[in-house]
Amino acid sequence: MNPAYATVDHTFTVPLDHRAPDGPTLQIFAREVADPARAGEELPWLLYLQGGPGGKSPRPSAGAPGWLPHALKTHRVLLLDQRGTGRSSPVTARSAAAFDTPDRLADHLAHFRADAIVADAELIRREICGDTPWETLGQSYGGFLTLTYLSQAPEGLRACYVTGGLPGLAATADDVYARTYPRVRDRVRDFYARYPHDASRLRRIADLLAAGDVRLPDGDRLTPRRLRTLGLVLGMGDGFERLHWLLDESLDVDGELTDTFLHQVMSLTGFADNPLFAVLQESLYGQGHGPTGWAAARALADFPEFTEDADPFLLTGEMMYPWMFREIRGLRPFADAADLLAARSDWPPLYDPRRLAANEVPVAAVVYHDDMYVDAGLSLRTAREVGALRVWVTNEWEHDGLAASGGRVLARLREMAAGRA
């Protein structure tokens, strides 16, 4: 039987700081994937830019990710582990603990934003494609990377596809979280409308945690505010069901929390395999507007319905808080450095509005009308500000529509970029 995919692993050496090419380096991993029947052909390249920040590229298996079989009909795909993720000089709690001062760790982490990832991609493109431009597919944060790419090196791009990831070009972290809390509130209320019993169950669990010292398998204390971070899953197509079935096995016949529940909560809220997601979540909005200053935590005060003793008990979403870096085992080595990043005010700009307005690279983007993570209003404003960009708005899928649609989303975007849809 033939394998589903023909793959080749690549490793590239890049500077930690592209402005200092003779300084420390990183090893960047990427996996080339082709249809076995076409592996020997000269095919155009499609670079996949994973969401996150801090997410490694998907590992291909038969039929997965759902968009890959469609892409391989015409392209050779490069699955890039962005710097600090997967096999690309991964940033972990252990590697963070090796830094002798928080300042040095913070300075190191400042080199893992979109501008550095794009510079890595261009170095890789020149090595494997020469002067030939390639196409990109950016999911979620991958769309943020795409607009940085179009701002910094549009000559490297032939066409770009963006799924649920058009950022507000001038939006600050404060702008983002002022819009995020209402969307998360509405999503949690929708979840309770579908599963009314889960509202009382979550309130009961939160009261148990407030009244006692409940420990997760790794020794961390499970508190009501950590419980609330389970709401992060609700923006995906299967998020309601994932949370519902987790809660379905949360309490035993004596009303005590089950080992199954505690283990799953530890995994879902621990950030052990992607600490950069938490560490850089607000830094990706830094563009010289001043410090991000723990924007999600500050914005929380404007939404009293999110107080921990409120009923219903509202979950939170893609928000990071200072307490997480003191209370979650996998994030503790980053705590002081995360404070320094939140106080940093010299972030360079990631987007060039003038260059984007004059853009001639075909860009096709899908905006998910009910996206919990990326604000549709900001996305549509950006769509009007970028040249050669065509946008499709839909509520047929949630944020994970690229994977969930089995290639249909990608197929339509390619038709749009080609001017056929």
LUMFI-666698 format. One line per field, with one value per residue: residue number from 1; x, y, z of N, C-alpha, C in turn. Coordinates in steps of 0.2 Angstrom, whole numbers. Example, Ala and Ser with C-alpha at 12.3 -4.5 7.8 and 13.67 -1.06 7.14 Angstrom:
// LUMFI-666698
k: c(1,2)
n.X: c(66,64)
n.Y: c(-28,-11)
n.Z: c(39,35)
ca.X: c(62,68)
ca.Y: c(-22,-5)
ca.Z: c(39,36)
c.X: c(66,64)
c.Y: c(-16,0)
c.Z: c(39,39)
// end
This chain:
// LUMFI-666698
k: c(1,2,3,4,5,6,7,8,9,10,11,12,13,14,15,16,17,18,19,20,21,22,23,24,25,26,27,28,29,30,31,32,33,34,35,36,37,38,39,40,41,42,43,44,45,46,47,48,49,50,51,52,53,54,55,56,57,58,59,60,61,62,63,64,65,66,67,68,69,70,71,72,73,74,75,76,77,78,79,80,81,82,83,84,85,86,87,88,89,90,91,92,93,94,95,96,97,98,99,100,101,102,103,104,105,106,107,108,109,110,111,112,113,114,115,116,117,118,119,120,121,122,123,124,125,126,127,128,129,130,131,132,133,134,135,136,137,138,139,140,141,142,143,144,145,146,147,148,149,150,151,152,153,154,155,156,157,158,159,160,161,162,163,164,165,166,167,168,169,170,171,172,173,174,175,176,177,178,179,180,181,182,183,184,185,186,187,188,189,190,191,192,193,194,195,196,197,198,199,200,201,202,203,204,205,206,207,208,209,210,211,212,213,214,215,216,217,218,219,220,221,222,223,224,225,226,227,228,229,230,231,232,233,234,235,236,237,238,239,240,241,242,243,244,245,246,247,248,249,250,251,252,253,254,255,256,257,258,259,260,261,262,263,264,265,266,267,268,269,270,271,272,273,274,275,276,277,278,279,280,281,282,283,284,285,286,287,288,289,290,291,292,293,294,295,296,297,298,299,300,301,302,303,304,305,306,307,308,309,310,311,312,313,314,315,316,317,318,319,320,321,322,323,324,325,326,327,328,329,330,331,332,333,334,335,336,337,338,339,340,341,342,343,344,345,346,347,348,349,350,351,352,353,354,355,356,357,358,359,360,361,362,363,364,365,366,367,368,369,370,371,372,373,374,375,376,377,378,379,380,381,382,383,384,385,386,387,388,389,390,391,392,393,394,395,396,397,398,399,400,401,402,403,404,405,406,407,408,409,410,411,412,413,414,415,416,417,418,419,420,421)
n.X: c(4,3,10,1,6,20,35,47,60,66,79,84,96,95,97,95,92,88,93,106,115,127,126,118,110,96,88,77,63,55,43,42,28,20,10,11,10,14,26,38,37,39,32,22,25,17,16,12,6,4,-9,-9,-2,13,10,14,16,4,5,5,-7,-16,-28,-28,-21,-38,-38,-27,-26,-33,-25,-13,-16,-12,-1,15,18,24,26,28,37,35,47,53,43,37,49,57,69,63,54,52,46,57,68,66,69,82,88,98,93,78,77,86,79,67,72,76,64,57,61,53,42,30,37,50,47,43,54,62,55,57,71,71,63,71,81,75,67,74,73,60,43,32,16,5,-4,-13,-18,-29,-18,-9,-14,-11,3,3,0,10,20,17,19,32,40,34,38,41,30,16,3,-10,-18,-30,-37,-49,-41,-38,-30,-33,-26,-21,-25,-24,-19,-29,-40,-43,-46,-57,-67,-67,-72,-86,-90,-85,-93,-106,-104,-103,-115,-123,-118,-123,-137,-138,-134,-141,-140,-127,-123,-127,-119,-106,-106,-107,-95,-86,-89,-85,-71,-68,-70,-62,-45,-41,-31,-23,-16,-2,1,-3,-14,-31,-41,-56,-54,-44,-52,-61,-54,-56,-65,-59,-60,-72,-74,-71,-77,-81,-82,-92,-97,-85,-83,-95,-95,-84,-88,-98,-92,-87,-90,-92,-102,-103,-102,-89,-75,-69,-55,-53,-58,-50,-37,-39,-43,-30,-22,-29,-27,-14,-4,8,14,14,19,22,10,3,13,16,4,-2,9,9,1,8,14,22,13,14,15,8,3,-4,-17,-29,-32,-34,-45,-55,-61,-71,-81,-92,-101,-92,-87,-81,-90,-102,-118,-125,-110,-97,-86,-69,-60,-48,-39,-25,-18,-10,-9,-9,4,10,3,2,10,18,20,27,41,42,37,42,48,37,30,39,39,26,27,35,38,44,40,43,34,22,15,14,5,4,11,3,-9,-6,-4,-2,-2,-12,-24,-35,-47,-56,-68,-75,-91,-95,-84,-75,-63,-55,-59,-73,-77,-65,-58,-64,-63,-49,-49,-54,-43,-32,-24,-29,-36,-48,-63,-73,-87,-94,-105,-105,-95,-85,-71,-61,-64,-56,-50,-61,-69,-65,-57,-65,-66,-53,-53,-62,-56,-45,-51,-56,-45,-39,-48,-60,-71)
n.Y: c(-6,11,25,38,51,59,63,75,79,95,105,121,134,149,166,171,184,193,205,205,195,188,183,173,158,149,133,129,119,111,102,95,91,80,74,57,52,62,66,67,78,95,106,120,129,129,137,133,143,141,143,152,162,151,138,123,116,106,88,77,65,51,58,70,86,92,100,97,86,92,103,96,92,100,107,107,106,115,112,122,123,136,147,142,133,116,106,117,124,123,133,131,127,122,126,140,141,140,152,165,177,186,197,194,183,189,197,187,181,191,190,182,185,190,197,191,178,179,183,172,163,169,167,153,151,157,148,135,138,148,162,161,166,160,153,156,149,155,151,158,165,164,171,184,184,183,196,203,198,202,215,216,208,207,203,190,182,174,172,173,165,167,162,165,175,190,203,218,232,243,241,241,231,234,238,226,217,224,221,208,202,204,195,183,181,180,169,159,160,155,142,138,139,128,118,117,111,111,124,125,115,119,130,124,116,127,132,122,122,135,133,123,115,110,99,97,84,87,94,107,119,119,132,143,153,147,136,144,146,136,140,143,133,135,142,134,122,110,114,116,103,96,103,100,86,84,90,81,70,75,75,63,50,54,67,72,78,70,59,58,70,80,77,79,93,98,95,103,116,119,123,116,111,121,135,147,152,157,166,176,180,193,201,201,211,222,237,249,257,260,251,235,230,220,219,211,208,220,225,216,222,230,222,217,206,195,192,181,175,177,172,166,157,163,159,162,166,168,175,181,181,189,181,168,165,163,153,142,128,125,138,145,147,158,169,182,187,188,198,209,209,213,226,232,245,247,240,236,241,229,229,237,250,258,251,240,245,248,235,222,208,194,191,181,180,172,177,173,175,174,173,169,172,181,197,200,213,221,213,215,229,229,222,231,240,234,232,222,212,200,197,185,182,172,162,148,140,138,145,135,132,129,117,109,109,101,104,112,126,131,128,137,149,149,149,162,170,168,175,169,167)
n.Z: c(0,-4,4,12,10,3,11,16,27,33,39,44,47,56,60,77,79,66,62,67,60,63,75,89,84,78,75,62,59,45,36,21,10,-1,-14,-16,-30,-37,-33,-39,-48,-54,-44,-39,-24,-8,7,23,36,53,65,81,93,95,90,84,67,59,60,47,43,37,27,35,40,36,25,18,8,-3,-6,-10,-23,-32,-28,-19,-2,12,28,41,56,66,73,89,91,91,82,80,88,101,113,129,146,153,145,147,160,161,158,165,170,171,162,152,147,143,133,124,121,114,101,94,87,74,64,64,61,48,42,44,35,23,21,21,9,-1,0,-4,-15,-23,-33,-35,-31,-18,-13,1,15,28,43,56,67,58,48,53,52,38,34,39,31,18,21,23,14,0,-12,-12,-13,-21,-21,-8,5,18,33,44,50,49,55,65,58,65,78,95,110,119,112,106,117,122,113,113,125,126,115,119,131,125,118,128,134,124,124,137,134,125,133,147,159,161,166,179,184,182,190,202,203,203,215,224,222,226,240,244,244,230,220,205,194,192,203,204,210,207,204,204,194,186,181,174,162,153,144,133,123,116,104,94,81,86,100,109,112,116,128,135,136,144,156,158,164,176,190,203,210,223,223,221,213,198,194,181,175,182,177,163,163,168,157,147,151,155,146,143,132,123,128,122,117,127,133,122,118,120,117,103,98,100,94,95,102,115,131,132,144,151,145,144,157,163,156,160,171,166,164,173,174,173,185,198,207,201,194,179,179,171,158,152,138,124,133,142,159,172,184,179,176,188,194,186,182,170,165,175,175,166,172,177,166,157,163,161,147,145,150,140,128,116,104,88,72,65,53,37,33,21,12,11,7,-6,-11,-23,-23,-25,-13,-4,8,21,32,47,53,66,74,88,92,83,79,69,64,65,56,44,42,40,28,19,18,12,-3,-17,-11,-8,0,10,19,31,40,41,46,61,69,66,52,41,43,46,35,26,15,7,10,7,-6,-11,-8,-16,-29,-28,-27,-39,-46,-50,-43)
ca.X: c(0,7,9,-4,10,28,37,55,61,71,81,87,99,93,99,90,90,90,97,112,116,132,124,116,106,90,86,70,61,49,41,39,23,18,6,16,10,17,32,44,36,40,25,22,25,12,19,7,7,0,-11,-6,5,15,7,18,13,1,8,1,-9,-21,-33,-28,-27,-43,-37,-21,-27,-35,-19,-8,-18,-9,5,20,16,29,23,33,36,38,53,50,38,38,56,61,72,57,54,48,47,64,73,66,72,90,91,100,89,71,78,88,74,62,75,76,57,55,63,48,35,29,43,56,45,43,61,64,51,60,77,69,60,77,85,72,64,77,69,53,38,27,9,4,-10,-12,-24,-29,-12,-6,-16,-7,9,3,0,17,24,15,22,40,43,29,41,42,23,13,-4,-10,-25,-31,-43,-50,-35,-36,-30,-34,-19,-18,-28,-20,-22,-35,-45,-45,-50,-64,-71,-67,-76,-93,-90,-85,-99,-112,-103,-104,-123,-125,-117,-128,-143,-138,-134,-143,-138,-119,-122,-127,-113,-100,-106,-106,-88,-82,-90,-81,-64,-67,-71,-56,-39,-41,-25,-22,-11,4,2,-6,-21,-37,-45,-61,-52,-41,-58,-64,-50,-59,-69,-55,-62,-79,-74,-70,-83,-84,-80,-97,-97,-79,-84,-100,-93,-79,-92,-102,-89,-83,-92,-94,-109,-102,-101,-82,-72,-66,-48,-53,-59,-44,-32,-41,-42,-23,-20,-32,-26,-8,1,15,16,14,19,22,4,2,18,16,-3,-3,14,8,-2,13,17,24,7,15,15,1,1,-9,-23,-35,-34,-37,-52,-60,-64,-76,-87,-94,-104,-87,-85,-81,-96,-108,-122,-121,-102,-95,-79,-65,-58,-41,-36,-20,-18,-3,-9,-7,11,12,-1,2,17,21,21,30,48,41,33,45,49,31,29,44,36,19,29,39,35,47,39,42,28,22,11,15,-2,5,13,-3,-14,-3,-2,-4,-2,-19,-26,-42,-48,-63,-70,-80,-95,-96,-78,-74,-56,-53,-65,-75,-77,-58,-55,-68,-60,-43,-50,-55,-37,-27,-25,-30,-39,-55,-65,-79,-89,-98,-106,-106,-90,-82,-64,-58,-67,-51,-49,-67,-73,-62,-54,-70,-64,-47,-54,-65,-51,-41,-55,-57,-38,-39,-53,-65,-77)
ca.Y: c(0,17,30,44,57,58,68,76,84,100,109,127,138,156,170,173,191,194,211,203,188,184,182,167,155,144,128,129,113,111,96,95,86,80,68,52,51,68,69,69,84,102,109,126,128,132,138,134,147,139,148,152,160,146,132,120,114,99,82,74,58,49,63,75,90,91,104,95,82,96,107,92,90,105,110,104,110,116,113,125,124,142,147,141,128,109,105,123,127,125,137,127,129,120,131,146,141,140,159,167,183,188,202,190,178,193,199,182,180,197,188,176,188,189,200,186,172,181,183,165,161,172,164,147,152,158,142,130,140,153,168,160,167,155,154,155,148,157,150,162,169,163,177,190,183,184,203,205,195,207,222,216,205,205,200,182,180,174,173,172,163,168,159,168,178,196,207,225,234,248,239,239,225,236,238,219,214,227,218,200,200,203,189,177,181,178,162,155,160,150,135,136,138,122,113,121,108,113,130,124,110,123,134,119,115,133,133,117,124,140,131,119,115,104,99,93,78,90,98,114,120,121,137,145,157,143,133,148,146,131,143,144,128,136,145,129,119,105,116,115,96,95,105,97,79,85,91,75,65,79,73,56,49,57,74,74,79,64,60,59,77,84,76,83,100,100,96,109,123,119,126,112,110,128,140,154,154,162,171,181,182,201,205,201,217,228,240,256,261,259,244,231,231,215,222,207,208,227,225,212,226,233,218,214,199,190,191,173,173,178,166,160,157,164,156,166,164,169,180,179,185,189,176,162,164,161,147,136,125,126,145,149,150,164,174,189,189,190,205,213,210,217,233,234,250,249,235,239,240,223,230,244,252,261,246,235,248,247,228,219,201,192,189,179,179,171,180,169,180,173,171,171,174,186,201,201,220,223,210,218,235,228,220,237,243,230,231,216,207,199,194,181,182,166,159,141,137,142,147,130,130,127,110,106,109,96,107,117,133,132,128,143,155,148,152,169,173,168,179,165,167)
ca.Z: c(0,-5,9,10,8,2,15,16,33,31,44,42,52,55,66,82,77,59,62,69,57,65,82,90,79,79,70,60,55,41,33,14,9,-8,-16,-19,-37,-40,-29,-44,-53,-52,-42,-35,-16,-3,14,28,42,58,70,88,92,98,88,79,61,59,58,42,43,31,26,39,41,31,19,14,1,-8,-8,-14,-30,-37,-24,-14,4,17,35,45,63,67,78,96,92,88,82,79,94,105,119,134,153,154,142,150,167,160,158,172,173,168,157,146,144,139,127,119,118,110,94,92,84,67,59,64,58,41,40,43,29,17,21,18,2,-5,-1,-8,-21,-27,-34,-37,-26,-17,-10,8,18,35,48,62,68,52,44,55,49,31,33,40,25,13,23,23,8,-5,-18,-11,-13,-28,-19,-1,7,25,35,51,53,47,61,64,57,70,84,101,114,123,107,105,122,123,108,114,131,124,111,124,135,121,116,134,135,119,127,142,131,122,138,153,165,162,169,186,185,182,196,208,203,205,223,227,221,231,247,246,240,225,216,198,195,192,210,204,213,203,206,200,189,181,178,169,156,149,139,127,117,114,98,88,78,91,106,114,113,120,135,138,138,149,162,160,169,181,197,204,214,230,222,221,206,196,192,173,174,184,172,157,165,168,150,143,154,157,142,144,125,119,132,119,116,133,134,117,116,120,113,96,97,102,88,96,105,122,133,132,151,153,143,145,164,164,153,164,176,163,162,180,173,173,192,199,211,197,191,178,180,164,156,148,131,123,137,147,165,176,189,176,176,195,197,181,182,164,164,180,173,162,175,177,159,155,166,157,140,146,151,135,124,110,99,81,69,61,47,34,30,14,7,11,3,-13,-12,-29,-23,-24,-7,-3,15,24,39,51,56,73,76,95,93,79,78,62,63,64,50,38,41,36,21,15,18,9,-10,-21,-6,-9,7,10,26,32,47,40,50,66,68,63,46,36,44,47,29,21,9,4,12,3,-13,-13,-8,-22,-34,-27,-28,-46,-50,-53,-38)
c.X: c(4,5,4,0,17,30,45,55,67,73,85,90,98,96,93,87,92,93,104,114,122,132,122,111,101,90,79,69,55,49,38,34,21,14,11,16,13,23,38,43,38,33,26,22,19,15,13,9,2,-3,-7,-7,7,13,12,13,10,6,4,-1,-14,-27,-33,-21,-32,-42,-31,-22,-29,-29,-14,-10,-14,-2,9,19,22,25,28,32,39,43,50,45,40,46,60,64,67,58,49,50,55,69,72,69,80,92,92,96,83,73,81,83,69,65,75,69,54,57,59,42,35,34,48,53,45,50,64,61,55,67,76,67,66,81,82,69,68,74,62,48,34,20,9,-3,-10,-19,-23,-23,-8,-8,-12,0,9,3,7,21,23,18,29,43,38,32,42,35,20,5,-5,-18,-25,-37,-44,-44,-33,-36,-31,-27,-16,-22,-23,-23,-28,-41,-47,-49,-57,-69,-72,-71,-83,-94,-90,-91,-105,-111,-105,-112,-126,-124,-122,-135,-144,-138,-135,-140,-130,-118,-122,-121,-107,-100,-105,-99,-84,-83,-86,-74,-63,-67,-65,-50,-39,-35,-26,-17,-4,6,-1,-12,-26,-41,-51,-59,-48,-47,-61,-61,-52,-63,-66,-57,-68,-79,-73,-77,-86,-83,-86,-98,-91,-80,-89,-98,-88,-83,-96,-99,-85,-84,-94,-100,-109,-102,-94,-80,-68,-59,-48,-54,-53,-38,-33,-40,-35,-20,-22,-30,-19,-2,8,18,16,14,19,15,2,7,18,9,-4,3,13,4,2,16,19,18,8,14,8,-1,-4,-16,-30,-37,-37,-44,-57,-64,-71,-82,-88,-97,-99,-84,-85,-87,-103,-112,-126,-113,-100,-87,-76,-63,-50,-38,-31,-19,-12,-3,-7,0,14,9,-1,9,21,23,26,37,48,38,36,46,43,29,33,41,30,21,33,35,38,46,39,36,28,19,13,9,-1,6,7,-8,-12,-2,-5,-4,-9,-19,-33,-42,-55,-63,-76,-84,-95,-90,-77,-67,-53,-59,-67,-75,-70,-56,-58,-65,-53,-44,-51,-48,-31,-29,-25,-32,-46,-57,-72,-81,-94,-99,-107,-101,-88,-75,-60,-61,-62,-50,-56,-71,-70,-60,-59,-68,-58,-48,-58,-61,-47,-44,-55,-50,-37,-44,-59,-71,-78)
c.Y: c(6,22,35,50,55,64,69,81,88,103,115,131,145,160,171,180,192,201,210,196,184,182,175,164,150,139,128,123,114,105,97,89,86,74,63,51,57,71,70,75,90,105,116,125,132,132,138,137,145,144,148,159,154,139,129,118,108,94,78,67,57,54,69,79,90,95,101,91,87,100,103,90,94,108,105,109,110,117,116,125,131,142,147,136,121,107,111,126,128,128,133,129,127,124,138,147,141,147,161,173,184,192,198,186,183,195,194,181,185,195,183,179,187,191,195,180,173,181,176,162,163,168,157,147,152,151,136,132,145,159,167,161,161,157,153,154,149,156,154,166,169,169,183,190,185,192,206,203,200,214,222,213,202,201,192,179,180,175,171,170,164,166,161,171,185,201,214,228,239,246,238,233,228,236,231,216,218,224,210,198,199,196,183,176,178,171,157,155,155,143,133,135,131,116,116,118,110,119,129,119,114,127,130,118,121,134,128,119,130,138,126,119,109,104,95,88,81,94,105,114,122,126,139,149,152,138,137,148,141,133,144,139,130,139,140,126,114,107,115,108,94,96,101,90,79,85,85,70,69,77,66,56,52,65,77,74,73,65,61,67,81,83,80,91,102,100,102,115,124,122,122,112,116,134,147,156,159,168,177,183,189,204,205,207,223,231,248,260,262,252,241,231,226,218,218,208,215,228,221,216,229,229,214,207,193,189,183,171,174,172,169,162,157,162,162,163,164,175,177,184,184,183,169,160,162,155,141,134,126,133,148,151,156,170,181,191,191,197,210,214,214,225,236,239,251,243,239,237,233,224,237,246,254,255,241,238,248,240,226,211,199,189,187,177,177,174,176,174,180,171,173,174,180,190,202,208,223,220,213,225,234,226,226,241,240,230,224,210,207,195,190,180,176,164,151,137,141,143,142,127,127,119,106,105,104,98,112,124,135,132,134,149,155,151,160,173,173,172,176,164,173)
c.Z: c(0,1,7,7,7,6,15,22,31,38,42,48,51,61,71,81,70,57,64,67,59,73,83,85,82,74,69,56,51,37,26,13,2,-9,-19,-27,-41,-37,-33,-48,-50,-51,-39,-28,-13,4,18,34,47,62,77,91,96,96,83,73,62,57,53,44,38,32,31,39,35,25,15,8,-4,-11,-12,-21,-35,-34,-20,-8,9,23,39,52,64,73,85,97,89,88,80,85,99,111,124,141,155,151,145,157,166,159,165,175,168,162,151,143,140,133,122,116,114,102,91,89,77,62,59,60,50,38,39,37,23,16,18,11,-3,-6,-5,-15,-26,-27,-35,-31,-25,-14,-3,10,25,38,54,63,62,47,46,52,41,30,34,34,20,14,22,17,3,-11,-18,-11,-20,-26,-12,1,15,27,43,54,50,53,60,64,62,77,89,105,118,118,106,110,124,119,110,120,129,119,115,128,131,119,122,135,130,121,132,139,128,128,145,159,167,166,177,188,186,188,202,208,205,213,226,227,226,238,249,242,236,221,210,199,195,199,210,207,208,206,202,194,184,178,173,162,151,143,132,121,114,107,92,87,83,98,111,116,118,127,138,140,143,156,163,164,174,188,198,208,221,229,222,214,204,194,184,172,176,179,165,158,165,161,146,145,156,153,142,137,121,123,128,117,121,133,128,115,116,116,106,93,98,95,89,99,112,124,133,139,153,152,145,153,166,161,156,169,173,162,169,179,173,180,194,203,207,195,185,178,173,163,153,142,130,126,141,153,169,181,186,176,183,197,192,181,176,162,169,178,169,165,175,170,156,157,162,150,140,147,145,130,118,105,92,77,65,54,44,30,23,9,6,6,-5,-15,-19,-29,-21,-17,-6,4,17,31,42,55,63,77,83,96,90,77,71,60,61,57,44,37,38,29,16,14,15,1,-12,-16,-7,-2,6,17,26,39,47,44,56,64,65,56,41,37,44,40,24,15,5,4,7,-4,-15,-13,-14,-28,-34,-29,-36,-50,-52,-48,-35)
// end
